[in-house]
Amino acid sequence: MTRKRANTGVPRRLRLDRAGRLDAARAFVTPLAEADGLYGRRAVHRYAKWFGVDLTCAVIELQMLGLPLCATYVERLSRHLLQRKTVVRRRRQPLSEDALIESNAQFSYIAGYTAGGAPYGIPRDDA
């Protein structure tokens, strides 16, 4: 009696490694390659979504398969992804100590707030 495989619930195409994706993608790319011309956003996004990879990986693998991609699209995409990476990196940086200190026109340092919402702390005169 053969043992039945457990159903993981994840489609096979999402579990493939690069070699498996390249083999399976030949059928995926064939309808795209029938028409002559350069391919861009639509082909890259469809490939990335179908196989569950990021856009950079999709561009690399489509180029490995010989699909002619628009050079300006590839360059714009790589520039956009680099910009997005720097924005995320900037967001993750911790705030400086100066940014964490609260102050206003009346107090140089706000230690807290009363139940009514009035601030208390070190006044500007004493600082």
Backbone as a ProteinNet text record, in pm:
[ID]
protein_1_A
[PRIMARY]
MTRKRANTGVPRRLRLDRAGRLDAARAFVTPLAEADGLYGRRAVHRYAKWFGVDLTCAVIELQMLGLPLCATYVERLSRHLLQRKTVVRRRRQPLSEDALIESNAQFSYIAGYTAGGAPYGIPRDDA
[TERTIARY]
83.9	0	89.7	59.1	141.6	94.5	189	159.3	114.3	6.6	-47.4	28.5	62	131.8	36.2	90.1	9.7	-13.5	-132.8	-165.8	-119.5	-21.8	31.3	-54.9	-139	-223.7	-154.1	-25.7	48.6	63.9	26.8	40.2	184.3	200.3	332.2	418.6	358.9	437	501.3	443.9	500.3	609.7	622.9	724.8	848	848.9	958.6	1082.9	1198.9	1322.3	1347.7	1460.2	1484.5	1485.4	1550	1555.2	1414.8	1336.1	1198.9	1114.3	1134	1058.9	1095.8	1225.8	1267.3	1209.9	1201.4	1139	989.8	922.8	778.8	747.7	839.2	813.1	819	875.2	879.5	737.8	645.7	505.7	442.5	488.9	436.3	480.9	605.2	662.5	623.2	588.5	556.5	448.8	334.4	236.5	289.5	378.3	434.2	532.6	606.1	710.8	658.4	530.5	477.1	480.7	446.1	448.4	588.1	632.4	763.6	752.8	861.1	861.2	926.6	932.6	991.5	882.3	913.9	817.6	859.9	763.8	795.6	715.6	644	577.9	482.6	400.8	298.9	361.9	461.7	524	595.9	666.2	742.8	648.4	543.6	450.5	371.6	330.9	259.6	347.9	474.2	566.9	590.1	612.1	639.9	520.7	401.6	283.4	255.6	270.4	239.7	333.1	462.4	558.7	593.7	539.5	561.6	703.4	761.6	896.8	891.4	1001.5	1004.6	1035	1022.2	1035.6	1177.3	1277.3	1415.5	1440.9	1393	1408.3	1333.1	1215.5	1137	1210.4	1271.6	1346.9	1463.7	1538.2	1653.9	1612	1506.1	1464.8	1404.5	1331.9	1279.2	1391.9	1496	1611.8	1685.5	1690.3	1753.3	1676.8	1544.8	1462.4	1468.5	1531.6	1547.1	1434.9	1352.5	1244.8	1302.7	1280.9	1338.7	1262	1327.1	1264.5	1311	1223.6	1254.6	1363.3	1474.1	1587.5	1551.9	1470.3	1434	1347.5	1258.7	1175	1260.2	1354.2	1440.1	1522.2	1574.6	1655.6	1570.5	1449.3	1359.5	1318	1292.6	1252.5	1364.7	1487.5	1598	1621.4	1606	1620.6	1511	1386.8	1274.8	1294.8	1338.6	1358.7	1471.2	1575	1683.7	1635.4	1552.5	1496.6	1408.8	1327	1237.9	1317.3	1429	1512.7	1573.9	1617	1674.9	1569.1	1445.6	1338.5	1307.5	1300.5	1272.8	1386.6	1510.1	1625	1621.8	1582.2	1573.8	1464.5	1353.6	1243.7	1282.7	1367.1	1403.2	1508.9	1573.6	1675.6	1611.2	1673.6	1615.7	1622.9	1528.4	1526.5	1640.6	1691.8	1798.9	1741	1828.7	1783.4	1718.6	1767.1	1709.5	1564.6	1533.6	1397.8	1301.2	1353.6	1267.9	1236.8	1315.7	1293.1	1182.3	1081	969.3	997.4	958.8	969.9	868.7	844.8	759.4	809.5	731.5	776.7	791.2	713.1	714.7	814.8	833.2	919	1034.6	1153.6	1266.8	1263	1202.2	1185.5	1050.8	967.1	835.8	849.2	830.4	844	717.5	601.9	477.3	359.9	243.1	119.7	29.6	-43.4	-138.3	-262.3	-354.1	-477.3	-560.2	-550.3	-624.5	-557	-434	-364.8	-262.6	-241.2	-143.1	-2.5	96.9	231.8	302.5	397.7	481.8	624.2	721.1	859.9	952.5	1065.1	1164.6	1129.3	1101.4	1067.4	1189.9	1164.9	1273.4	1361.4	1306.8	1382.9	1498.4	1471.8	1569.9	1675.5	1650.2	1741.7	1859.2
-116.4	0	124.4	217.6	338.3	440	514.2	615.2	743.7	800.3	922.3	1043.1	1136.9	1258.2	1350.9	1420.2	1517.4	1639.8	1692.8	1812.3	1934.1	2006.1	2122.3	2245.3	2244.9	2359.6	2466.6	2447.9	2545	2488.2	2563.9	2512.7	2477.1	2380.2	2330.5	2440.3	2526.6	2630.9	2729	2739.5	2828.9	2762.2	2629.8	2557	2525.3	2564.8	2530.1	2614.4	2553.4	2630.6	2687.7	2754.5	2822.1	2724.8	2610.8	2514.5	2464.6	2437.2	2393.2	2501.9	2626.6	2738.7	2757.7	2745.3	2763.4	2655	2531.4	2424.2	2450.3	2488.8	2513	2640.2	2736	2864.9	2857.8	2752.9	2743.4	2743.7	2678.3	2680.7	2816.1	2881	3012.1	3118.8	3108.1	3210.4	3189.2	3068.7	3040.6	3133	3155.8	3249.2	3392.2	3428.6	3563.1	3579.7	3473.5	3482.3	3471.6	3440.2	3425.3	3556.2	3665.5	3795.3	3854.6	3921.7	3985.9	4117.3	4160.5	4287.5	4275.5	4388.4	4392	4380.6	4314.8	4294.6	4374.4	4412.7	4494.7	4455.5	4553.3	4541.1	4422.9	4405	4299.9	4161.4	4132.4	3999.8	3976.1	4076.6	4061.8	4042.7	4123.1	4113.2	3982.1	3937.2	3809.5	3694.8	3695.2	3589.3	3591.4	3711.7	3723.5	3676.6	3711.4	3672.3	3522.7	3468.6	3327.9	3236	3268.9	3181.7	3226.6	3338.5	3382.5	3428.4	3503.1	3555.4	3707.6	3772.9	3918.7	3962.3	4091.9	4143.5	4128	4143	4127.4	3985	3888.7	3748.3	3718.8	3778.3	3757.4	3811	3927.7	3984.8	3894.3	3848.4	3762.9	3634.5	3571.1	3443	3458.5	3566.6	3588.3	3615	3684.6	3705	3574	3486.3	3355.6	3270.9	3290.5	3215.9	3275.2	3389.3	3448.2	3540.8	3583.6	3675.8	3816.6	3886.4	4020.7	4121.8	4174.1	4273.1	4412.4	4508.4	4647.6	4695.5	4745.9	4786.4	4904.6	4997	5112.4	5069.4	4971.9	4923.3	4855.4	4773.4	4701.8	4801.1	4904.7	5004.9	5085	5125.8	5200	5114.4	4987.5	4897.3	4881.2	4862.8	4846	4974.7	5091.1	5218.6	5234.6	5198.2	5208.5	5117.6	4994.2	4901.3	4947.3	5009.2	5062.9	5179.6	5267.3	5379.1	5328.8	5228.8	5174.5	5111.2	5046.4	4985	5091.1	5204.1	5309.6	5375.1	5388.5	5445.6	5354.8	5226.1	5131.2	5132.6	5139.8	5142.9	5268.9	5382.5	5507.2	5500.8	5436.6	5424.4	5339.2	5241	5147.9	5204	5314.6	5371.9	5424.4	5400.5	5450.4	5602.3	5662.8	5806.7	5851	5969.8	6022.2	6061.3	6078	6112.2	6250	6341.8	6476.2	6473.5	6380.4	6372.5	6316.5	6240.5	6180.2	6275	6381	6475.4	6571.5	6579.5	6669.6	6806.6	6910.9	7046.5	7133.6	7251.6	7349.7	7488.5	7592.1	7728.6	7756.4	7690.6	7718.5	7630.9	7504.9	7410.6	7366.6	7356	7303.4	7150.6	7089.9	6945.5	6915.9	6840.1	6803.9	6666.9	6661.7	6536.7	6452.2	6514.9	6441.8	6536.1	6480.4	6557	6526	6627.4	6606.8	6537.7	6501	6433.5	6522.3	6653.2	6745	6770.3	6722.8	6737.7	6849.1	6916.8	7024.4	6966	7017.3	6963.9	7016.7	6936.9	6984.3	6934.7	7010.5	6972.7	7086.2	7099.5	7203.5	7325.2	7439.7	7560.4	7614.4	7695.9	7752.3	7847.6	7911.1	8007.1	7937.1	7815.5	7743.5	7672.9	7650	7572.3	7646.1
0	0	0	-86.8	-94.7	7.7	51.7	153.6	85.5	131.8	72.2	128.2	38.2	80.3	152.6	248.4	321.9	233.9	238	162.3	241.9	187.7	258.3	236.4	134.9	107	25.4	-4.3	-83.8	-225	-327.1	-463.8	-498	-584	-620.1	-680.1	-761.2	-830.2	-731.2	-609.7	-509.8	-427.3	-440	-365.1	-448.5	-574.6	-663.9	-636.4	-659.3	-655.3	-795.3	-815.1	-942.8	-1060.7	-1045.4	-1155.4	-1190.6	-1090.3	-1114.6	-1178.2	-1133	-1192.6	-1338	-1369.9	-1508.5	-1598.7	-1548.6	-1627.2	-1646.2	-1539.3	-1547.2	-1624.9	-1625.4	-1688.8	-1839.9	-1895.5	-2041.7	-2098.6	-2032	-2075.5	-2045.5	-1941.9	-1904.6	-2004	-2050.8	-2138.7	-2283.5	-2324.8	-2464.6	-2520	-2452.2	-2508.5	-2515.8	-2425.4	-2427.7	-2542.6	-2575.8	-2676	-2818.5	-2836.2	-2971.3	-3047.3	-2982.3	-3048.5	-3035.6	-3141.2	-3135.7	-3061.4	-3001.5	-2931.7	-2795.7	-2728.6	-2595.3	-2491.4	-2381.2	-2274.9	-2154.1	-2074.7	-1959.2	-1838.1	-1785.1	-1656.2	-1648.8	-1748.9	-1741.9	-1730.6	-1813	-1810.1	-1677.6	-1629.1	-1505	-1386.5	-1378.8	-1266.4	-1269.8	-1389.1	-1397.5	-1351.6	-1395.9	-1357.1	-1206.3	-1150.7	-1007.7	-924.6	-967	-890.5	-905	-1023.9	-1048	-970.2	-969.4	-903.1	-761.5	-715.4	-577.8	-551.5	-645.9	-628.6	-633.2	-593.5	-600.6	-744.9	-770.5	-906.5	-960.3	-874.7	-919.1	-966.6	-891.5	-929	-1058.3	-1074.3	-1195.7	-1318	-1305.2	-1417.6	-1454.3	-1354.1	-1379.2	-1448.8	-1399	-1455.8	-1594.4	-1620.2	-1755.3	-1853.6	-1810	-1897	-1920.5	-1819.4	-1837	-1938.3	-1944	-2038.7	-2179.4	-2194	-2326.7	-2368.4	-2274.7	-2308.2	-2318.7	-2429.9	-2444.4	-2359.7	-2256	-2168.6	-2207.7	-2190.4	-2220.8	-2124.2	-2178.7	-2095.6	-2006.3	-2055.8	-1973.1	-1856.1	-1878	-1768	-1661.2	-1703.8	-1608.7	-1528.4	-1594.2	-1524.8	-1426.7	-1468.5	-1379.2	-1260.2	-1283.6	-1176.1	-1073.7	-1119.5	-1025.3	-946.5	-1011.9	-941.1	-836.2	-871.2	-777.7	-656.7	-680.3	-569.3	-478	-534.7	-453.4	-368.7	-426.4	-350	-236.4	-265.1	-163.1	-49.1	-82.5	19.5	110.6	54.4	137.7	225.5	175.9	256.7	375.2	351.8	459.7	561	513	602.6	688.8	628.4	703	809	778	874.9	994.5	972.8	1080	1173.8	1137.2	1223.7	1350.7	1466	1591.1	1596.5	1667.7	1684.4	1773.4	1747.2	1831.2	1967.3	2066.5	2201	2204.3	2120.1	2115.2	2066.6	1976.6	1924.4	2028.5	2124.7	2226	2341.4	2358.9	2468.1	2428.8	2513.6	2487.1	2547.1	2474.6	2526.3	2453.8	2508.3	2442.6	2480	2452.5	2477.7	2627.2	2712.2	2855.2	2931.1	2888.5	2959.4	2870	2928.7	2853.2	2852.1	2952.5	2957.5	3021.4	2953.1	3007	3071.5	3202.8	3277.1	3266.9	3250.4	3242.7	3230.5	3244.9	3233.1	3351.6	3398	3507.3	3454.4	3546.5	3505.8	3413.9	3430.9	3345.6	3211.3	3192.7	3065.9	3064.4	3175.7	3182.8	3198.9	3124.5	3137.1	3261.3	3315.6	3424.6	3397.8	3450.1	3428.8	3463.1	3395.6	3421.4	3336.7	3402.1	3325.1	3250.9	3148.1	3068	3150.3	3254	3336.4	3408.8	3462.1	3542	3458.9	3333.6	3250.2	3207.6
[MASK]
+++++++++++++++++++++++++++++++++++++++++++++++++++++++++++++++++++++++++++++++++++++++++++++++++++++++++++++++++++++++++++++++

